[in-house]
Amino acid sequence: MIRVITVQIDSKYTYHLLTPSIHPFATASPQDTGLPVTSPHPILIAGGGIGGLATALVLARDGHAVTVLEQASSFGEIGAGIQLGPNIFKMFAWLGLTDVVSKVSFFPPGLGMNDVRTGEKVVRVPLGDVSRATYGFPYGVIYRADLHQVFLDACRELPNITLRTDARLESFEQTADSVRVRLANGETLPGVALIGADGLWSKVREAVVGDGKPRVSGHIAYRAVLKREDVPTHLWSDDVLLWGGEKTHLVHYPLRRGELFNLVAVFHSSKYDEGWNTFGDTAELTERFRDACPQVRELLGKIDTWKMWVLCDREPVKNWTDRRVTLLGDAAHPMLQYLAQGAGQAIEDAVVLREALRVARGDVPLAFQKYQQARYLRTGRVQLTARFYGDIYHAAGVQRELRNQLFQSGQESAGFAGLKWMYDGIEPSKLFQ
């Protein structure tokens, strides 16, 4: 049973605390664990994806009333597998979610890259114990819907989180001490703050940053999932394995404890629809991979139906906050998928935002500025590095030969050790000291 304890500290502040037994951040005194709540209105979060729910969870655990506005008719997550680096498992430990996430994850023994045309091994980096020894946390993969469900279940357990569907944000306005959101159905909702976690095509970003449509990379991704029994033994791999080539690559790995096999094929194309859930053109996919090695072509041939999405990002920005309104996750810093950090950086955002609100003692505009200042350089670096890794994966000609030579020499890493700055993660409690 989860209970909320209300403690009157003085005539000005009331602290709403969760019981220490279920509050992973709880310490001895209300002053340490609670946040002053000076408004009867909730914090509004636009978007019920992984980032939005992670934010709702951490803020509600600190006693805030939170309302999540999801535009779809139900809470869910579109997509297949995602990779979870050690920095993300560090956040799961911080959130007390390691065990429940681990139960639905798969922990690959290695991270490898092969040449998509020749089939030759370019590099393989061991994970498992190596990841734990280097970073203190594992490297895993998970079905996106399973990770979303972990956060959704945790949010549903908290009485101070309201989860709303069919609630598409249309516009908002703010005053010195409040925000008012207008939904597409004409309803208006008051809030003490608004967090835009509404993704790549964010309505909140449009109002706060106003930088137009996302940057289209020129590549699209096709995704599909096979059951384990439908994957021939000679094509199965427990590793996260990427087959890289000129303007194309395929990545695959197991999901759900090895019960499923996730495939994502990426190639250059001018044909796309905005969104995440459009059916792909199998004929175009086959044509783009016509020169791939036999293993890749055989594996792609196992899929009859693919879902497609266009790969986009934006230029990093320094400011994504306007007084009582801020952005989070893809709305703030959308990134290409080549570092597998989109969901992870959104979860880091949520934890850092929670710390900023605690330090600011209820001063929302100050907290949002602190949060932004603590995040924009790290997320910007991930955005730009992801673009660079896309070039590495899709190298051709001399670039391809140089890549293979450097990686095969053992003097360079395919990215695991070279990305220590990213996989080391963050220490939220030390950011604002």
C-alpha positions in Angstrom: 0.0 0.0 0.0 1.3 3.4 -1.0 0.4 6.3 1.3 1.0 10.1 1.0 1.8 11.8 4.3 1.2 15.5 4.5 3.5 17.4 6.9 2.9 21.1 7.8 6.4 22.6 8.2 5.4 26.2 8.7 2.6 28.5 7.6 4.1 28.8 4.1 5.0 25.3 2.9 3.2 22.0 3.0 5.3 18.9 2.1 3.6 15.9 0.6 5.8 12.9 1.2 5.6 9.2 0.2 6.3 6.7 2.9 10.1 6.0 3.2 9.5 2.3 2.7 8.6 2.8 -0.9 10.4 6.0 -1.6 14.0 5.3 -2.9 15.0 8.9 -2.3 13.7 9.2 1.2 15.9 10.3 4.0 15.3 11.2 7.6 13.6 14.6 7.6 10.9 16.2 5.5 13.2 19.1 4.7 15.5 16.6 3.0 12.9 14.5 1.2 10.1 16.9 0.4 9.6 19.8 -1.9 7.6 22.9 -1.1 4.3 22.8 -2.9 3.0 26.3 -3.3 0.2 25.8 -5.9 -3.0 23.7 -5.7 -2.4 22.9 -9.4 -0.4 19.9 -10.7 2.6 19.7 -12.9 1.4 19.0 -16.4 3.4 16.7 -18.6 2.5 16.6 -22.3 3.4 13.1 -23.6 3.0 9.7 -22.1 6.0 8.0 -23.6 9.0 6.7 -21.7 10.4 10.2 -20.9 7.0 11.6 -19.9 6.2 8.7 -17.5 9.8 8.6 -16.1 9.3 12.3 -15.2 5.9 11.8 -13.7 7.3 9.0 -11.6 10.3 10.9 -10.1 8.3 14.0 -9.5 5.4 12.2 -7.9 7.7 10.3 -5.6 8.8 13.8 -4.3 5.2 14.6 -3.5 4.2 16.7 -6.5 0.8 16.2 -8.0 1.3 15.3 -11.7 -1.0 15.0 -14.6 0.2 13.2 -17.8 -1.5 14.2 -21.0 -1.3 11.5 -23.7 -2.8 12.3 -27.1 -3.5 8.7 -28.0 -6.5 6.8 -26.9 -4.4 4.5 -24.7 -1.0 4.5 -23.1 1.5 2.4 -25.2 4.8 2.5 -27.0 5.4 2.0 -30.7 8.6 0.4 -31.9 10.6 -2.7 -31.3 13.9 -3.1 -29.4 16.1 -0.5 -27.8 19.5 -0.8 -26.3 20.2 0.2 -22.7 23.7 1.3 -22.0 25.4 1.3 -18.6 24.4 4.9 -18.0 20.8 3.9 -18.3 21.0 1.0 -15.9 22.7 3.5 -13.5 19.4 5.5 -13.7 17.4 2.3 -13.1 19.4 1.7 -9.9 18.7 5.3 -8.9 15.0 4.8 -9.5 14.8 1.4 -7.8 13.7 -0.3 -11.0 16.7 -2.5 -11.8 15.1 -5.8 -10.8 11.8 -5.3 -12.7 13.7 -4.0 -15.8 16.1 -6.9 -15.7 13.3 -9.4 -15.7 12.2 -8.3 -19.2 15.6 -7.5 -20.7 18.3 -9.5 -22.5 22.0 -9.1 -21.7 24.1 -9.7 -24.8 27.6 -11.0 -24.3 29.0 -8.7 -27.0 28.6 -5.7 -29.3 29.9 -6.4 -32.8 30.2 -5.0 -36.3 30.6 -6.9 -39.6 30.9 -5.6 -43.1 27.5 -5.9 -44.8 29.0 -6.7 -48.2 31.8 -9.1 -47.4 30.6 -10.4 -44.1 34.0 -9.9 -42.6 34.3 -9.1 -38.9 35.2 -5.5 -38.3 35.2 -5.5 -34.5 33.7 -7.1 -31.5 33.6 -5.6 -28.0 32.8 -7.9 -25.0 29.9 -6.8 -22.8 28.6 -8.7 -19.8 31.2 -8.7 -17.0 33.4 -6.2 -18.9 30.6 -3.6 -18.8 30.0 -4.2 -15.2 33.7 -4.0 -14.4 34.2 -0.9 -16.4 31.1 1.1 -15.5 29.5 -0.7 -12.6 26.4 -1.5 -14.6 25.4 -3.9 -17.4 24.6 -3.3 -21.1 21.2 -4.7 -22.1 18.5 -4.7 -24.7 14.7 -4.5 -24.2 11.5 -4.4 -26.0 10.4 -0.7 -26.1 6.9 -1.6 -25.0 8.2 -3.6 -22.0 10.3 -0.6 -20.8 7.3 1.7 -21.2 5.1 -0.8 -19.3 7.6 -0.7 -16.3 7.2 3.0 -16.0 3.4 2.9 -16.6 2.9 0.3 -13.9 5.1 2.3 -11.4 3.1 5.5 -12.2 -0.3 3.7 -11.7 0.8 2.8 -8.2 1.1 6.4 -7.1 -2.1 8.3 -6.0 -0.7 11.7 -7.0 -0.3 10.9 -10.7 -3.3 11.4 -13.0 -3.0 9.6 -16.4 -5.2 11.0 -19.1 -5.7 9.7 -22.7 -7.3 11.4 -25.7 -5.7 14.6 -24.3 -3.8 16.3 -27.1 -2.2 19.6 -26.2 -3.3 22.3 -28.6 -1.8 25.4 -27.0 -0.7 26.9 -23.7 -0.3 30.2 -21.9 1.4 31.1 -18.7 1.4 33.8 -16.0 4.0 34.5 -13.3 2.7 31.6 -11.1 0.8 29.2 -13.3 0.4 27.6 -16.8 -2.9 26.9 -18.6 -3.1 24.3 -21.2 -5.8 24.1 -23.9 -6.5 20.6 -25.3 -7.7 19.8 -28.8 -11.2 19.1 -27.4 -11.5 22.7 -26.1 -10.9 21.8 -22.4 -8.5 23.9 -20.4 -6.3 22.7 -17.6 -4.4 24.7 -15.0 -0.9 23.7 -13.9 2.0 25.0 -11.8 4.3 24.0 -14.7 4.3 22.4 -18.1 6.9 19.8 -19.3 6.9 19.1 -23.0 7.8 15.4 -23.4 5.8 15.2 -26.6 8.5 13.9 -28.9 10.2 14.8 -32.2 7.2 16.8 -33.5 6.6 18.6 -30.2 3.9 21.2 -30.0 5.5 22.6 -26.9 8.8 23.0 -28.6 7.1 24.7 -31.5 6.0 27.4 -29.0 9.2 27.6 -26.9 12.0 27.1 -29.5 10.2 27.7 -32.8 12.8 26.1 -35.0 10.5 24.4 -37.5 10.4 20.8 -38.6 13.1 18.3 -37.6 16.2 17.7 -39.7 15.7 14.7 -42.1 18.8 12.6 -42.2 18.1 11.0 -45.6 17.9 7.5 -44.1 14.8 5.5 -43.1 14.6 2.5 -40.8 12.6 -0.6 -41.2 11.9 -2.6 -38.0 10.5 -6.1 -37.5 10.5 -8.8 -34.8 10.8 -12.6 -35.3 10.1 -15.4 -32.8 13.2 -17.3 -31.9 11.9 -20.5 -33.5 11.6 -18.6 -36.8 15.3 -17.7 -36.9 17.6 -20.4 -38.3 20.4 -21.4 -35.9 23.1 -20.2 -38.3 21.6 -16.7 -38.4 21.0 -16.4 -34.6 23.3 -14.3 -32.5 23.2 -13.4 -28.8 25.3 -10.3 -29.6 24.1 -6.9 -30.6 25.4 -7.3 -34.2 25.5 -4.5 -36.8 26.2 -5.1 -40.4 27.5 -1.8 -41.8 27.9 -0.7 -45.4 27.5 2.2 -47.9 24.3 4.0 -47.1 22.9 0.8 -45.4 23.1 -1.2 -42.3 21.3 -3.9 -40.4 21.3 -4.4 -36.7 19.8 -7.3 -34.8 19.7 -8.7 -31.3 17.5 -10.9 -29.0 14.6 -9.5 -26.9 12.6 -10.7 -23.9 15.1 -13.1 -22.4 15.9 -14.4 -25.9 12.3 -15.3 -26.9 12.3 -12.8 -29.8 14.7 -11.5 -32.4 14.7 -7.8 -33.2 15.8 -6.5 -36.6 16.3 -2.9 -37.8 17.4 -2.2 -41.4 18.5 1.3 -42.2 19.1 2.7 -45.7 19.2 5.9 -47.7 15.8 6.8 -49.2 13.8 9.8 -50.3 10.5 8.0 -49.7 9.1 8.4 -46.2 6.1 9.4 -44.1 6.4 11.4 -40.9 5.7 9.1 -38.0 6.7 5.8 -36.5 4.2 3.2 -37.7 4.0 3.2 -41.5 4.3 0.0 -43.4 7.6 -0.3 -45.3 8.2 -1.2 -49.0 9.8 -4.7 -49.0 10.8 -4.3 -52.7 12.8 -1.2 -51.9 14.4 -2.8 -48.9 15.4 -5.8 -51.1 16.9 -3.5 -53.7 18.9 -1.5 -51.2 20.5 -4.7 -49.8 21.0 -6.5 -53.1 24.8 -6.4 -52.7 24.7 -7.6 -49.1 26.4 -10.8 -48.0 24.2 -14.0 -48.1 23.6 -14.1 -44.3 22.1 -10.6 -44.4 19.9 -11.2 -47.4 18.7 -14.5 -46.0 17.8 -12.9 -42.7 16.0 -10.0 -44.3 14.1 -12.5 -46.4 12.5 -14.0 -43.3 10.4 -10.8 -42.8 7.2 -10.3 -44.8 6.0 -7.1 -43.2 8.1 -4.2 -42.0 7.2 -1.0 -40.1 9.1 2.1 -41.2 10.1 5.4 -39.7 12.2 8.3 -41.0 15.4 9.1 -39.1 15.4 12.7 -38.0 17.2 14.9 -35.4 17.6 18.6 -34.7 20.5 21.0 -34.2 21.5 21.1 -30.5 20.1 24.2 -28.8 21.1 25.9 -25.5 17.7 27.1 -24.5 14.5 24.9 -24.4 12.9 26.6 -21.4 10.5 29.5 -21.1 9.8 30.4 -17.5 7.4 27.6 -16.3 7.6 25.6 -19.4 10.5 23.3 -20.4 11.2 20.4 -22.7 12.4 16.9 -22.1 13.7 13.9 -24.2 13.1 14.1 -28.0 11.2 17.3 -27.6 14.4 18.9 -26.2 17.2 17.1 -28.0 16.1 14.6 -30.6 19.0 12.4 -31.8 19.7 9.8 -34.4 19.6 6.2 -33.2 23.2 5.3 -33.9 24.2 5.5 -30.2 21.0 4.0 -28.9 20.6 6.8 -26.4 17.2 8.4 -27.1 15.2 6.8 -24.3 18.2 6.8 -22.0 18.8 10.5 -22.3 15.1 11.2 -21.6 15.4 9.1 -18.4 18.5 11.1 -17.4 16.5 14.3 -18.1 13.8 13.2 -15.7 16.2 12.5 -12.8 18.1 15.7 -13.3 14.9 17.7 -13.5 13.8 16.2 -10.2 17.1 17.2 -8.6 16.8 20.8 -10.0 13.3 21.1 -8.5 14.6 20.0 -5.1 17.5 22.4 -5.1 15.3 25.3 -6.3 12.8 24.7 -3.4 9.7 25.2 -5.4 10.9 28.0 -7.6 9.9 26.4 -11.0 11.5 28.9 -13.4 14.8 28.7 -11.5 14.6 24.9 -11.4 13.9 24.7 -15.1 16.9 26.9 -15.9 19.1 24.8 -13.7 17.9 21.6 -15.3 18.5 23.0 -18.8 22.0 24.3 -17.9 22.9 20.9 -16.5 21.8 19.0 -19.6 22.3 20.9 -22.8 26.0 20.2 -23.3 25.8 16.5 -22.6 22.7 15.9 -24.7 24.2 18.1 -27.5 27.3 16.0 -27.5 25.2 12.8 -27.8 23.3 14.4 -30.7 26.4 15.3 -32.7 28.3 12.1 -31.9 25.3 10.0 -33.1 25.6 11.7 -36.5 29.3 10.9 -36.6 28.7 7.3 -35.8 26.1 7.1 -38.6 28.9 8.1 -41.0 31.1 5.3 -39.5 28.4 2.7 -40.0 27.7 3.8 -43.6 31.3 4.3 -44.7 32.2 3.6 -48.3 35.4 3.6 -50.3 38.5 4.8 -48.5 36.5 5.6 -45.4 35.3 2.0 -45.2 38.8 0.6 -45.6 40.2 3.0 -43.0 37.4 2.1 -40.6 38.0 -1.6 -41.0 41.7 -1.3 -40.7 41.6 0.8 -37.5 39.0 -1.4 -35.8 40.6 -4.7 -36.9 44.0 -3.6 -35.7 42.7 -3.6 -32.1 44.0 -0.1 -31.6 40.5 1.4 -31.8 37.2 0.5 -30.3 33.9 0.3 -32.2 32.6 2.7 -29.6 32.1 1.0 -26.3 35.4 2.2 -24.7 35.5 5.3 -26.8 32.2 6.4 -25.4 33.2 6.2 -21.8 32.1 9.8 -21.3 28.6 8.7 -22.2 28.4 5.3 -20.5 29.9 6.6 -17.2 26.5 8.4 -16.8 25.6 11.2 -14.4 25.6 11.7 -10.7 22.4 13.8 -10.3 22.9 14.6 -6.6 26.3 16.2 -7.4 25.1 18.4 -10.3 24.0 21.3 -8.2 26.5 21.2 -5.3 
